Amino acid sequence: MPALVLASPQAPLQGDDVEFRTLGSSGCSVSTLALGTMTFGSETDEAGSHDQLNRFMEAGGNFIDTADVYSAGASEEIVGRWLLKAPTEFRQRAVIATKGRFSTSADPNGAGLSRRHLAVALDASLRRLGVDTVDLYQVHSHDPLTPIEETLRFLDDAVRAGKIHYVGLSNFTGWQLQKAVDVADAKGLTRPVTLQPQYNLLVREVEWEIIPACQSEGLGVLPWSPLGGGWLTGKYRAEQRPTGATRLGENPERGVEAYDRRSRQRRTWDVIEALRKVADGRGISMAQAALAWLADRPGVTSVILGARTTEQLDDNLGAAGLHLSDDETGLLDNASDPGAADYPYGGPGTNQRSRSIKGT
Ligand SMILES: NC(=O)c1ccc[n+]([C@@H]2O[C@H](COP(=O)([O-])OP(=O)(O)OC[C@H]3O[C@@H](n4cnc5c(N)ncnc54)[C@H](OP(=O)(O)O)[C@@H]3O)[C@@H](O)[C@H]2O)c1
């Protein structure tokens, strides 16, 4: 097993070893590559899932992300059964994150961020995972029907009850997360420490407002779908709709629609070409280049890997300790530029760093 090294978020260490950053403004250290478990219990069977978990821990990672709705609870159960039989050292080192919010029953109170639903959802997650405490409990998305204070009070009570160590948000917009943080501060409730948004070379719009809000409030960013669901591995082609055992190929209707939507955008193919150039120049895979780019973006704490097979996971873990040069980063930045200079994000005054006498 490689030696574990600790790096501050400001100055990550270079090298082949797994690196660690603190979980947002908390004191908990997590590997800059996390293991996502959305495929567990669906594309990946239990044996394959346990293999991935062991491989990830052997490689020096410690951060594992699941959710109550992944494979209708089966993902949490698979992680829970692994925790039961995993070597003590893995069990003690693992930092477990899960989520609640989406529908777990047909009941009108079977979804949402109400105290009523979250109390049931959190207990069910703890039961499936077989633990008394989950390290990071994330609300899976905003709920317009529930006052944020109700959600934050429930989460604060759960922290005090010892069921949660840290609170996180997922899929919140800039104003939603700012409101959550402000209400938590004003009412003396536990502050969220992370945000989990979709973020990758094909989806950079989060850089306009959401990531600046995270940086301003000290929330660590945990990007999901870092490979755009597989696109950034180069497996999808412009001239051929996907077939076979791929996320899009297995899903003839939704997959083709999703493929067409992304394939129509020139930027998709520009990014893939730039990635291929960086990967070939370095002798690494396109996935590794895409993951290394993302792990070094401002504000990012830990990139949540997804894999169907252990071979894919091994490839992705090859991004540990990998840092691209300024030229390589620049090439990828340019090809993937989402046009941030457009109004209002690039509007008057947004780039101002100092005031001149005549300044605004
Ligand atoms: N908070 C949220 O709302 C949210 C939403 C989605 C995901 N997540 C989290 O983020 C994690 C990762 O998301 P994701 O699965 O969408 O990540 P992703 O890395 O964008 O896509 C993973 C998929 O890409 C393909 N792939 C991955 N590595 C590969 C490689 N080296 N070579 C070839 N193909 C490869 C595999 O699909 P195929 O083999 O099928 O092509 C794999 O299942 C999830 O497990 C979950 O924990 C959170």
The ligand as a Gaussian input file, in Angstrom:
#p B3LYP/6-31G(d) Opt

LIG

0 1
 N      -25.270000      14.076000      -5.731000
 C      -25.796000      13.651000      -6.852000
 O      -26.889000      14.071000      -7.261000
 C      -25.054000      12.614000      -7.655000
 C      -25.488000      12.282000      -8.956000
 C      -24.750000      11.349000      -9.671000
 C      -23.624000      10.736000      -9.097000
 N      -23.259000      11.055000      -7.814000
 C      -22.067000      10.427000      -7.173000
 O      -20.952000      10.556000      -8.037000
 C      -20.406000       9.274000      -8.315000
 C      -19.799000       9.257000      -9.693000
 O      -20.787000       9.612000     -10.666000
 P      -20.774000       8.901000     -12.080000
 O      -20.882000       7.426000     -11.919000
 O      -21.761000       9.591000     -12.938000
 O      -19.248000       9.252000     -12.529000
 P      -18.530000       9.310000     -13.938000
 O      -17.094000       9.048000     -13.642000
 O      -18.853000      10.554000     -14.651000
 O      -19.132000       8.086000     -14.771000
 C      -18.877000       6.794000     -14.362000
 C      -19.143000       5.840000     -15.519000
 O      -18.229000       6.094000     -16.588000
 C      -17.711000       4.865000     -17.088000
 N      -16.292000       4.820000     -16.697000
 C      -15.746000       5.244000     -15.522000
 N      -14.420000       5.099000     -15.527000
 C      -14.097000       4.566000     -16.726000
 C      -12.865000       4.212000     -17.325000
 N      -11.716000       4.387000     -16.691000
 N      -12.890000       3.709000     -18.588000
 C      -14.064000       3.559000     -19.240000
 N      -15.269000       3.877000     -18.729000
 C      -15.285000       4.390000     -17.475000
 C      -18.537000       3.771000     -16.431000
 O      -19.754000       3.624000     -17.169000
 P      -19.988000       2.522000     -18.336000
 O      -19.001000       1.410000     -18.138000
 O      -21.395000       2.128000     -18.129000
 O      -19.762000       3.268000     -19.616000
 C      -18.887000       4.384000     -15.102000
 O      -20.006000       3.831000     -14.480000
 C      -21.577000       8.307000      -8.089000
 O      -21.161000       6.997000      -7.817000
 C      -22.253000       8.939000      -6.907000
 O      -21.578000       8.578000      -5.707000
 C      -23.947000      11.993000      -7.104000

